[in-house]
């Protein structure tokens, strides 16, 4: 974060730069006469962001409407609105430091709902964080530091009424990491070693763009617009949502299956191997579609769609390579495998190791196949699922026209992008434990047939 302070000192004035890119700006936005762009293409690219605050820059938050010389413009993400807002805050100074005051109706509402102090005095409660722009937006000139004031409610699973709707609405519902409570972002002149923010500056249209793109980048579950995503490579993912959970209702997530794009590298932990899929010869991985669960074995789902996918195989390096036997030629792999229910609440993302798409009918067919095997008191196998898929396609008719086989991406030469271990070796270790894995998987399951 201190890298941002140093480079902001080197950046100099960025007021003449295009809001979207690093080129010199030429024309103003016709609406607010404040945002500047180097080209029509950049203005079009920024419009999904700028349109949310354009009227504010032209209206109450325009430079001419500054209430007093001590007021500074801040970016406010309210809880109960779907649009961010611009507000004037009064900068107060004493011998002990400086702070900003914002008088907003949500302060009392949030105080009641969350049991914390309101947001009037930004130094009395909550968390003030210097935004880390260098890691994800290192190539973007910033000119000054950006600081966010928010509340430390990391996993709002049991408090959906505290979700910040304006941040959630920056992308498709549920794509971004949920924030709880109102969030305020302000600009300041800060130097390395300063214990408190320096003199506050006005938030600019370029700052708004920077903040939104930062919110979309480091911890997003899915990528709505790859063109403005700054987090690196994206791959295909199948998002599966439990739309009946209170948290998804609050977020507006109303689609059970959704083909989407996701960051290649998840934000918080490595992707998990889906145990039953790998046993069937499918290099499938799974990750949380949100950040609500606290620990493994805490899967919360209101129907059967997830029941087999949630049983994961975590691969762990071990010094004692004899823990799990079964490598080629009798050698033991340099890891052990631990199978358990995964930490999934209200949503998951299923991925193929190659980054190619998995179709919802692949997941539905796998679930139906395992149901059948349990009902018949059998044992699952790759040959069995291949045969079942042929029957499934025939039964489903037109609804699966054009859907390739689940084994389309298992062909020779299709390499993995996900996972830290060779799938074939992991599968060999897993096959040696198939009876134990199968017993554990089915112990608490009731087939839906």
NUDOFI-498324 format. One record per residue (C-alpha): residue in one letter; x, y, z. Coordinates in steps of 0.05 Angstrom, whole numbers, padded with zeros to 5 digits, always signed. Layout:
aXYZ...
***
This chain:
x+00000+00000+00000x+00058+00047+00014x+00080+00034-00057x+00017+00072-00077x+00039+00132-00035x+00108+00133-00068x+00082+00126-00139x+00028+00178-00127x+00083+00227-00110x+00117+00209-00176x+00053+00211-00217x+00043+00285-00210x-00022+00316-00234x-00068+00265-00268x-00125+00315-00279x-00111+00318-00353x-00113+00243-00363x-00170+00204-00394x-00216+00173-00342x-00209+00104-00374x-00137+00099-00398x-00069+00133-00390x-00074+00178-00451x-00083+00254-00449x-00156+00273-00447x-00188+00314-00503x-00263+00319-00493x-00311+00326-00434x-00372+00285-00419x-00432+00322-00448x-00473+00307-00386x-00431+00329-00327x-00376+00369-00363x-00328+00339-00313x-00305+00270-00336x-00254+00274-00392x-00236+00223-00446x-00184+00215-00500x-00232+00180-00548x-00303+00160-00559x-00283+00087-00547x-00257+00103-00477x-00320+00142-00461x-00364+00083-00483x-00321+00035-00442x-00328+00078-00379x-00402+00093-00387x-00428+00033-00347x-00389+00062-00288x-00396+00137-00301x-00471+00136-00314x-00481+00119-00240x-00450+00185-00217x-00456+00230-00278x-00517+00267-00252x-00483+00278-00184x-00422+00309-00217x-00469+00354-00256x-00514+00369-00198x-00506+00373-00123x-00433+00349-00125x-00411+00398-00179x-00352+00442-00161x-00397+00503-00162x-00441+00472-00108x-00386+00464-00057x-00417+00486+00010x-00353+00516+00037x-00278+00517+00023x-00269+00462+00076x-00316+00413+00042x-00289+00356+00001x-00325+00310-00048x-00327+00236-00028x-00354+00173-00061x-00408+00140-00020x-00434+00069-00030x-00502+00066+00006x-00532+00002+00033x-00603+00012+00007x-00593+00042-00062x-00567+00009-00125x-00524+00069-00144x-00463+00100-00112x-00469+00173-00093x-00425+00234-00088x-00430+00276-00026x-00396+00336+00005x-00362+00323+00071x-00335+00375+00119x-00261+00369+00134x-00247+00386+00206x-00178+00401+00233x-00150+00404+00304x-00082+00400+00335x-00092+00325+00342x-00107+00312+00269x-00161+00319+00216x-00224+00281+00198x-00284+00283+00152x-00356+00286+00173x-00414+00260+00132x-00486+00269+00155x-00527+00216+00119x-00594+00182+00137x-00563+00112+00133x-00520+00125+00193x-00577+00115+00242x-00606+00057+00203x-00540+00020+00201x-00529+00036+00275x-00594+00001+00293x-00584-00058+00246x-00512-00073+00261x-00507-00046+00332x-00448-00002+00315x-00438+00073+00314x-00462+00114+00256x-00418+00142+00201x-00421+00216+00219x-00351+00218+00248x-00306+00175+00205x-00254+00167+00260x-00300+00141+00315x-00320+00072+00288x-00308+00023+00232x-00244+00012+00195x-00205+00063+00154x-00163+00028+00100x-00113+00055+00050x-00133+00020-00014x-00080-00025-00044x-00080-00004-00117x-00009-00024-00135x-00021-00099-00136x-00080-00099-00185x-00077-00030-00217x-00001-00021-00218x-00001+00007-00289x-00053+00061-00273x-00030+00130-00252x-00068+00152-00190x-00037+00218-00169x-00059+00210-00096x-00079+00158-00045x-00149+00131-00038x-00177+00111+00030x-00240+00072+00045x-00281+00075+00109x-00322+00012+00120x-00344-00037+00173x-00309-00102+00190x-00365-00151+00176x-00328-00202+00133x-00379-00257+00126x-00450-00228+00127x-00484-00296+00119x-00531-00286+00177x-00540-00212+00166x-00566-00204+00094x-00601-00139+00114x-00532-00108+00121x-00510-00122+00049x-00487-00062+00010x-00533-00061-00050x-00497-00006-00089x-00432-00047-00091x-00469-00110-00108x-00502-00073-00167x-00435-00055-00198x-00437-00123-00233x-00487-00179-00241x-00518-00200-00174x-00470-00241-00133x-00409-00231-00178x-00371-00185-00129x-00350-00199-00059x-00407-00177-00013x-00395-00116+00030x-00435-00101+00093x-00456-00032+00113x-00443+00035+00079x-00375+00048+00049x-00342+00116+00039x-00281+00128-00005x-00242+00193-00002x-00177+00218-00033x-00120+00247+00007x-00050+00272+00002x-00008+00225+00044x+00066+00214+00052x+00103+00151+00075x+00106+00150+00151x+00043+00191+00161x+00000+00159+00216x-00063+00194+00193x-00088+00216+00124x-00062+00282+00099x-00105+00336+00069x-00167+00310+00036x-00178+00319-00039x-00241+00317-00082x-00260+00250-00112x-00256+00256-00188x-00289+00215-00244x-00222+00180-00255x-00221+00162-00181x-00291+00132-00187x-00268+00089-00245x-00207+00067-00206x-00247+00047-00144x-00299+00008-00183x-00247-00030-00223x-00210-00046-00159x-00275-00073-00128x-00284-00117-00190x-00214-00145-00190x-00181-00177-00128x-00238-00217-00096x-00293-00222-00148x-00326-00290-00156x-00344-00280-00230x-00323-00231-00284x-00380-00193-00316x-00338-00153-00365x-00271-00183-00385x-00255-00118-00422x-00248-00079-00358x-00224-00135-00313x-00153-00123-00290x-00140-00188-00252x-00107-00229-00306x-00131-00291-00342x-00203-00315-00338x-00230-00385-00351x-00299-00415-00361x-00339-00434-00300x-00408-00461-00285x-00439-00423-00227x-00492-00461-00188x-00534-00421-00139x-00583-00441-00085x-00632-00385-00100x-00675-00400-00039x-00623-00380+00012x-00635-00314+00047x-00568-00286+00026x-00580-00299-00048x-00650-00269-00044x-00619-00207-00014x-00566-00204-00069x-00617-00214-00124x-00587-00279-00147x-00644-00315-00183x-00610-00363-00232x-00593-00435-00210x-00544-00451-00267x-00503-00398-00301x-00446-00405-00350x-00397-00350-00334x-00324-00329-00333x-00283-00330-00270x-00212-00311-00249x-00164-00367-00264x-00137-00361-00193x-00189-00358-00137x-00183-00303-00086x-00178-00340-00020x-00158-00412-00029x-00139-00463-00082x-00192-00498-00122x-00216-00565-00094x-00218-00630-00133x-00288-00659-00138x-00276-00729-00111x-00331-00767-00147x-00317-00732-00213x-00243-00750-00212x-00261-00822-00195x-00302-00822-00259x-00244-00794-00300x-00268-00722-00301x-00218-00667-00283x-00269-00624-00247x-00254-00573-00194x-00299-00533-00148x-00293-00467-00112x-00340-00424-00070x-00383-00375-00108x-00380-00328-00048x-00343-00319+00017x-00395-00340+00069x-00371-00408+00094x-00322-00410+00151x-00292-00480+00147x-00296-00547+00111x-00355-00592+00127x-00401-00532+00130x-00439-00542+00065x-00508-00508+00067x-00555-00524+00009x-00630-00529+00006x-00636-00581-00048x-00598-00640-00077x-00562-00606-00135x-00497-00597-00096x-00496-00661-00055x-00444-00699-00096x-00403-00640-00120x-00391-00616-00049x-00352-00678-00030x-00282-00655-00045x-00212-00685-00048x-00160-00638-00022x-00088-00654-00041x-00037-00638+00012x+00039-00644+00008x+00068-00689+00060x+00138-00708+00084x+00111-00778+00098x+00099-00800+00027x+00076-00868+00052x+00011-00838+00078x-00023-00852+00012x+00007-00907-00032x-00005-00922-00104x+00041-00883-00150x+00064-00914-00214x+00112-00973-00207x+00095-00978-00134x+00121-00909-00116x+00081-00867-00068x+00062-00796-00090x+00091-00737-00051x+00023-00719-00023x-00036-00745+00016x-00109-00736-00002x-00162-00715+00048x-00235-00722+00029x-00291-00684+00064x-00350-00639+00051x-00327-00572+00025x-00339-00502+00054x-00396-00483+00008x-00456-00439+00026x-00509-00418-00023x-00466-00423-00086x-00408-00458-00120x-00370-00453-00185x-00352-00517-00222x-00292-00515-00268x-00255-00562-00314x-00181-00565-00303x-00167-00543-00374x-00209-00479-00366x-00260-00503-00417x-00334-00499-00400x-00375-00551-00362x-00448-00554-00383x-00504-00556-00332x-00528-00622-00362x-00460-00652-00346x-00473-00636-00272x-00546-00659-00275x-00526-00724-00309x-00472-00738-00258x-00522-00728-00201x-00573-00773-00234x-00520-00827-00247x-00497-00828-00174x-00570-00831-00152x-00579-00892-00195x-00515-00926-00170x-00536-00915-00097x-00606-00940-00112x-00578-01003-00144x-00526-01012-00089x-00471-01012-00140x-00403-00978-00149x-00391-00918-00195x-00343-00924-00254x-00321-00885-00314x-00349-00937-00361x-00415-00935-00324x-00421-00860-00329x-00402-00859-00403x-00458-00909-00416x-00506-00869-00372x-00491-00805-00410x-00512-00838-00476x-00578-00859-00445x-00587-00790-00412x-00579-00754-00479x-00630-00799-00511x-00680-00788-00454x-00670-00712-00453x-00679-00704-00528x-00676-00634-00557x-00655-00601-00491x-00586-00630-00498x-00576-00621-00572x-00506-00595-00585x-00482-00611-00514x-00416-00649-00519x-00398-00709-00477x-00372-00694-00407x-00309-00728-00431x-00298-00679-00488x-00242-00644-00450x-00210-00709-00425x-00179-00723-00493x-00105-00732-00499x-00067-00667-00506x-00116-00622-00469x-00074-00595-00412x-00096-00569-00345x-00092-00496-00322x-00118-00510-00253x-00092-00552-00196x-00022-00562-00169x-00015-00637-00180x-00019-00684-00239x-00092-00707-00242x-00074-00777-00264x-00030-00788-00204x-00083-00760-00156x-00136-00804-00188x-00092-00865-00178x-00086-00849-00104x-00161-00836-00100x-00179-00901-00136x-00140-00940-00083x-00188-00911-00031x-00251-00916-00073x-00288-00961-00023x-00274-00914+00035x-00290-00852-00006x-00354-00882-00033x-00375-00905+00037x-00363-00835+00066x-00398-00801+00007x-00461-00843+00012x-00465-00850+00087x-00508-00788+00097x-00540-00784+00028x-00610-00804+00008x-00619-00814-00067x-00674-00772-00099x-00701-00827-00144
***
